[in-house]
Amino acid sequence: MTLAWLKIMAVVGQPTWEVVTVADRASASLESRWYVAVAYMIVALVAVAAMVVALGMGLIYGERKIAAHFQCRMGPMRVGYHGILQSVADTIKLLLKEDIVPARADRVLHLLAPFLTLVVTILILGVIPYSPLMQLADVSIGVLYLTALSGLSVLGLLLGGWSSNNKWSLLGGMRAAAQVISYEITATLALLVVTMFSGTLTLSGIVQSQAQGWWVWRAHGVGVLSMALFIVAATAEINRTPFDIPEGESELTGGFHTEYSGLRFAFFFLAEFINMFVVSAITVTLFLGGWMPFRIGDWESFNNLMGLIPPSLWFFGKSAVMVFVMMWFRWTFPRMRVDQLMRLEWKILLPLGFCNLVVAAVVILSKWYFFPV
């Protein structure tokens, strides 16, 4: 148990925690012991790579099981105990599968698209605060950084559809661009509400601003609506059902990734599942207190008991609940049509987002607070 963790345990029940990122540790040891700084960064990169692999296989297995139980089935049972090695077998299959590039495709862009999609996801994983001691870098413009990268992710889908020289892939890429760009506006409006209440753009700062209560309920009503808007918009951004129109197997035979196989198809597939965790982690960080424990007013005994649970367990536990909710969506709602998708964004969600932002601004400026801020 490190000294920093002892400091955290010593202030259980108090609203302040000491946040130390991997980048801070590397920077502190750079002048005197440069090799220690290099070791920190290498360990961080290996940890992110291991996290990507573990999340990918774990979420794929989890969704298969959850989908099966929703449909009164068993799910994978044959490969390993309760099919736990099924994802490993699928990974080996994709690695060994033949990788084909269409003869008339733009080869450079065709090969670049899946890598770009996965790299954007990994860059976001690097700034999420998993606990006070588990964060690679705390960017001073964290919310802006998330917004910029989430908008950049559409380039991978668009390039994949455009470069394949396939009309179904092109239509899927165009749908992806229209969908992601449209719903990005609503997601940004929801993020602005939390930024205004917390008064900071850093993700660790937003987490610590929720020491007295999570923004989902402490933001005076607008927090609940902001969280709902963000979840819907983010689900559309990562092409999850009921917003999986860019893939549309029954219409576009797979959409933007129709001409992909083997490892490059695996990158698209992996990015989709990891993005589900990324969206859940961002939701937890901004609206559900991040790694902060659950607290109830002046209930000192209860709050101290909740503070004994390690912050990382709080974070991953909340994220697991949000991942389950997104899987629940997929196996409950049918796919929407394109016109329904755009009507939902431009005529319902966007006006709600602007009204919610205005109400939040009025509450903050007039100081009509029902809870301590």
TORLUM-892255 format. One record per residue (C-alpha): x, y negated, z. Coordinates in steps of 0.05 Angstrom, whole numbers, plus 5000, padded with zeros to 4 digits. Each point is the difference from the previous one (the first is absolute). Layout:
<recs>
XYZ;...
</recs>
This chain:
<recs>
500050005000;503149354977;500849365039;495049654953;494850535014;501149915075;498749264991;493550164964;497950475055;501749475053;495149504971;494150474990;493849585008;503549364978;498949704931;507349984977;504550544971;507149964975;500250174925;506650244972;500350204927;505250444965;502249394960;501249615065;504450575027;503950044935;500949254997;502449975072;505450524988;502149764930;505849555021;503250445054;498350704974;497949984927;499850764996;494650015054;495849524958;500850454940;498150615042;493649645023;497949864929;501650704976;496050305057;494249524984;499950194926;500250755017;494449905050;495749654948;501350544948;498350545051;493749625019;497849964927;500850754990;496750185066;494249524989;498950244928;499750745017;496249895066;494749554970;498850454940;499150605046;495749605048;495449754944;499150714973;497950255069;495549405015;496750044932;498850755010;496849905068;495649454973;497650504948;499450585049;506250364972;506650235029;505049664956;507150294989;500950635041;504750464961;506849664998;502649975072;495849955062;493349694979;503349814934;504949535033;505450164948;495449864941;502649294992;507250275001;498250494944;496849434960;506249575008;504550564974;495250114942;500249274979;507649975006;500850604954;494549814951;501949784930;500449244993;497449784932;500249304970;495449884940;503849904935;497049324985;500149735071;504449425022;505050455035;503249475045;493549735027;497050695004;505650235045;500249355041;492549975018;499750565053;506549775033;497449295005;493550245032;503650405053;505449485014;494749475016;497050475052;506850145032;501649265005;493649895039;501650585047;506449645018;496749405033;494350335038;501049975076;498950725025;502249815071;504449465032;506150434984;497750304934;500049474946;505249934945;499349254990;495449465027;499149544940;498349285019;494749984945;497450705014;492749894978;502249654937;505050564987;494450535005;495549604954;505349914947;502150734999;492850264999;498849574939;506450254968;497750735006;495249914942;505949934952;501650745008;493050214981;499649514943;506750204972;498350735005;493649914961;503049524948;506450404986;496650684990;497249834931;493450325020;493349654997;497550335064;506349805037;499549294973;492849945023;502050265069;505749505004;495449424981;494850225051;505450045053;502549294985;492949715002;498350375064;506349885040;500549264982;492649885016;499950345067;506749705020;496549335009;495150285052;505650375037;504149355003;494249615028;499250525055;507549965017;499649245004;494950045056;504750405045;505849554981;496149385021;498150295068;506950285015;503749384975;505750404969;501850374936;504650515033;496950695010;503250105068;497449325021;492950184978;500550645041;502449635062;494549474991;495050575015;502750125071;493549725029;495650384951;499850254928;497949514946;494550464975;495749795060;503749395028;499549594936;492949805019;496150424950;503949824938;505250535019;495150574990;497949734932;507249874980;502050715017;494050294961;501749564939;507350205003;498650755005;495249984940;504749564958;506250415018;496450654983;498649724931;507249774993;502850705011;494850324953;496750445052;492950254991;495049684992;504749534962;504050514960;497849714934;507149924971;500850765003;492950204984;501150734983;493050094973;500949404954;507449894986;502850705013;504749715053;500749284977;506749665006;503850645019;496950454946;506750084963;504150125063;502350675026;505050305048;503949555046;497449344971;492850215010;501950205071;502549285012;493249714980;496550535043;504749885059;499349254996;492450055004;500150415064;505549595033;496149364982;494350285040;504550015061;502749314983;493049704997;498350345066;506449745032;498849294976;492850035026;502550245068;505549475002;495549414984;493350185031;500950575051;506049775040;505450384965;504250365053;496549625056;496250445050;492549945009;498549515057;493649795035;500149325033;502550015072;499650755010;507150045025;500150745016;497050204933;504649524962;506250275036;497950714983;499149834927;506849655001;503450665019;498550284931;505849854953;498649454949;501750454941;494650495021;494949445002;502049774931;499950684966;493750215037;496249394976;502850104929;497750735000;492949785017;500149504942;502750534952;494350465021;495049454986;502849894930;499650754987;492949995026;498449474948;502850424944;495750615016;493749615014;499049474946;499450124925;504349624950;497549314980;499249754928;504549454975;494349485000;498150205071;507249935022;500849304973;493149785024;501850235071;506449595000;498049364964;492849935025;500350305070;506950095031;503349374974;494549525024;499950365067;507549935005;499949254987;494249895049;503650415052;506449604991;496249345008;496650245063;506850225028;503049324985;494249655035;500650445061;507549865005;499649254988;494249905048;503050485052;493350365010;503550595032;496150535037;506450395017;507149765018;504349864939;
</recs>
